[in-house]
Amino acid sequence: MADSNFIDYVKFCSRSGAGGAGAAHFRREKHVPKGGPDGGDGGRGGHIILRGNAQHWTLLHLKYKKHVIAESGKGGEGGRRKGADGKDVILDVPLGTIARDAETLELRAEITQDGQEVILSPGGRGGLGNDHFKTSTNQAPHYAQPGEPGLEEWIILELKLLADVGLVGFPNAGKSTLLASLSAAKPEIGDYPFTTLVPNLGVVSYRDDKSFVMADIPGIIEGAAEGRGLGTRFLRHIERNSILLFLIPADAPNISEHYRILLHELEKHNPELLDKKRILAISKADMLDRELMEEMSAEIPKGIPALFISAVSQYNLEQLKDLIWQAIHSK
């Protein structure tokens, strides 16, 4: 994923179509001097609709759409002919997209399934024709309803990646290397901080043609919840992961302290993240011998499944996939 291609935030003006006016019309035929009212109803204004599309992974296609405008409904006609409905505008969005009112930040819609459709801005109703208003005492009404106006509002779309496993760790913990080793994803890998500037998704193959989705989230540093480093921009992508895989390199000064800082940043961003299942992987284990691993095991926090791994030498990667698969399918 190139930096410029991954867009997870857009803001645009959504304007649904106005309803068409009802017709005030009277039947006029030869030898029928008083045919009575026969005005048709106006058509409904077009909706602005969000639709989930599993083939999309970014909001890039909506980045430059500052105004999304639906068609207005047509007016009714004589002979009780209804006006045509305005054409709906359907916006395909990636799974995991949420829509908010830009002014109140109220949650308006959440797209989690392929093909799911949600009306974001409903079109105005069409007005009733004068045929609806005839009564025994008013047999020739000369009025009809105007159509309802459409809605005009500013909308924010945010993408939160849907993945089974989210990789959590400091910059240069080896998250991108692990994702590249386990899947066909090709994230940028380098020996400098913040190599990953956009989230990366990869499908990890498992036994018997099974698979799960893993997300590499850009590195977290102490103070990320207050805006340091890449700040909270990508922390929201962790919210939708079923499992959090904490990755701490073997050359870290203190494994427990690293783990504590990561947990603290997640808690400050969203306390509910601490309710997710967690696995701890000590990366770069190819630098260690058996004796060092036994010594470092004493530093591992209690109560969390932990494993020494190496993405370069493939050490314990199959065992890691077993741990993840069990966690995904355990209650």
SVG drawing of the C-alpha trace seen along z (x, -y; Angstrom):
<svg xmlns="http://www.w3.org/2000/svg" viewBox="-71 -26 94 56">
<polyline fill="none" stroke="black" stroke-width="0.4" points="0.0,0.0 1.5,-3.3 1.1,-6.1 -1.0,-8.2 -3.4,-5.3 -4.5,-4.5 -7.1,-7.0 -9.1,-6.3 -10.9,-9.6 -13.0,-11.7 -15.5,-14.6 -18.1,-15.6 -21.4,-17.4 -24.3,-15.0 -27.4,-16.4 -30.3,-14.1 -32.9,-14.9 -36.0,-16.9 -39.4,-15.3 -41.4,-16.3 -44.5,-18.4 -47.9,-16.9 -50.0,-18.0 -53.2,-20.1 -54.9,-18.9 -58.4,-18.2 -59.6,-15.6 -60.4,-17.2 -62.1,-15.0 -64.7,-15.6 -68.2,-15.2 -66.9,-15.1 -67.4,-18.7 -66.5,-18.1 -64.1,-15.3 -62.8,-16.1 -59.3,-16.2 -56.8,-13.7 -53.4,-15.2 -50.7,-12.6 -48.2,-12.4 -44.6,-13.7 -41.7,-11.3 -39.4,-10.7 -36.1,-12.4 -33.0,-10.3 -31.3,-8.8 -27.6,-8.9 -26.8,-5.3 -23.7,-3.6 -23.0,-0.1 -20.4,2.3 -17.9,3.6 -15.4,6.2 -13.2,5.3 -12.4,1.9 -9.8,1.4 -9.5,-2.4 -11.6,-5.6 -9.3,-6.9 -12.1,-6.9 -14.1,-9.4 -11.2,-11.7 -12.0,-14.3 -15.8,-14.0 -16.6,-17.2 -20.2,-17.2 -22.4,-14.1 -25.8,-15.2 -28.8,-13.0 -31.4,-13.7 -34.7,-15.3 -38.0,-13.6 -40.2,-14.7 -43.5,-16.4 -46.8,-14.5 -48.9,-14.8 -52.6,-14.6 -54.3,-11.3 -53.0,-10.3 -49.5,-9.8 -46.9,-9.7 -43.6,-11.6 -40.4,-9.6 -38.4,-9.0 -35.0,-10.7 -32.0,-8.5 -30.2,-7.3 -26.5,-7.8 -24.7,-4.7 -21.3,-5.1 -19.3,-1.8 -17.2,-1.8 -14.8,0.7 -16.0,3.0 -15.4,1.3 -16.5,-2.1 -18.5,-4.3 -20.4,-7.5 -20.7,-10.4 -22.5,-13.8 -19.7,-16.3 -21.2,-18.8 -22.4,-16.6 -20.1,-13.6 -23.2,-11.4 -22.8,-7.9 -25.1,-7.6 -24.1,-4.3 -21.7,-1.4 -20.9,0.9 -19.5,4.4 -20.9,6.7 -20.4,7.1 -23.5,5.8 -25.0,4.1 -26.8,0.9 -27.7,-2.0 -29.6,-5.1 -27.3,-7.9 -29.4,-10.9 -33.0,-10.1 -34.6,-11.9 -37.6,-14.1 -41.1,-12.6 -43.1,-13.5 -46.1,-15.7 -49.7,-14.4 -51.7,-15.4 -55.0,-17.1 -56.8,-13.7 -56.1,-12.9 -58.0,-16.0 -61.4,-15.6 -64.3,-15.2 -68.0,-15.3 -68.0,-19.0 -64.8,-19.9 -65.1,-18.1 -62.7,-20.4 -59.6,-21.1 -57.2,-23.4 -54.2,-22.7 -51.6,-19.9 -48.8,-19.2 -45.3,-20.5 -42.5,-17.9 -40.4,-17.7 -36.9,-19.2 -33.9,-17.0 -31.3,-16.9 -28.0,-18.8 -25.5,-17.8 -21.8,-17.3 -20.7,-13.8 -17.5,-12.2 -16.5,-8.7 -13.9,-6.9 -12.4,-3.5 -11.5,-1.0 -9.8,2.0 -11.6,5.4 -9.0,8.0 -8.9,11.1 -5.5,10.2 -3.9,6.8 -0.1,6.4 0.7,4.1 4.2,2.9 6.8,0.2 8.4,-0.9 11.0,1.6 9.5,4.4 9.4,6.6 5.7,6.3 6.1,5.8 8.7,8.5 6.3,10.9 3.4,10.0 5.5,10.5 6.7,13.9 3.2,15.2 1.3,13.8 1.6,12.5 1.5,8.9 4.5,6.8 4.8,4.0 7.8,1.6 10.5,3.0 13.5,0.9 15.8,0.5 14.5,-3.0 11.6,-4.1 8.1,-4.4 8.9,-2.4 5.1,-1.6 3.1,-4.7 -0.1,-3.0 -1.9,0.1 -1.2,3.3 -3.5,6.3 -2.4,9.8 -4.3,13.1 -2.4,15.8 -2.9,19.4 -3.5,22.1 -4.0,25.8 -6.7,27.5 -7.2,24.4 -8.2,22.2 -7.0,18.7 -7.2,15.5 -6.6,11.8 -3.7,10.0 -3.3,6.2 0.1,4.5 -0.7,1.2 1.9,-1.6 4.1,-1.6 2.9,-2.9 5.2,-4.9 4.8,-6.2 2.5,-9.2 0.8,-8.1 -2.7,-8.7 -1.6,-12.3 -0.5,-12.8 3.2,-11.8 4.7,-9.9 1.8,-9.0 -0.6,-9.8 -4.1,-8.3 -4.6,-8.3 -4.1,-4.5 -5.0,-3.4 -8.7,-3.2 -7.8,-0.4 -7.0,1.8 -10.6,1.4 -12.0,3.9 -9.4,6.6 -10.6,9.8 -7.1,10.5 -4.2,8.2 -0.8,9.8 1.8,7.8 5.2,7.9 8.3,7.0 11.8,7.5 14.2,9.8 16.7,6.9 14.2,4.8 15.7,3.6 12.7,4.8 9.9,6.9 7.4,6.3 7.9,2.5 7.4,2.5 4.3,4.5 3.0,2.2 3.6,-0.9 1.7,0.6 -1.2,1.6 -1.3,-1.9 -1.5,-3.6 -4.3,-1.4 -6.2,-2.0 -5.8,-5.8 -7.2,-5.6 -10.1,-3.3 -10.4,-1.3 -12.5,1.4 -9.4,2.5 -8.1,4.2 -11.1,6.6 -9.7,8.2 -7.8,11.4 -4.0,10.9 -1.0,12.9 2.6,11.9 5.4,12.8 9.0,12.1 10.5,11.3 14.0,11.6 14.6,14.8 17.2,15.9 19.6,13.7 19.0,15.8 20.2,19.2 18.2,21.6 19.8,20.4 19.0,16.7 15.4,17.6 15.0,19.3 16.4,16.3 14.2,13.9 11.1,16.0 11.1,14.7 10.5,11.2 7.4,12.2 4.1,10.9 2.0,13.5 -1.4,14.5 -0.8,14.0 0.1,16.7 3.7,16.0 6.1,17.4 9.6,16.7 9.6,16.3 11.8,15.3 10.2,14.1 13.6,14.3 14.4,18.0 10.7,19.0 11.3,20.1 8.0,21.0 5.9,19.4 3.7,22.5 3.2,22.6 2.3,18.9 -0.4,19.6 -1.7,22.4 -2.0,20.0 -3.8,17.4 -6.2,19.9 -7.1,21.3 -7.6,17.7 -9.9,16.8 -12.1,19.8 -12.2,20.0 -15.1,18.5"/>
</svg>
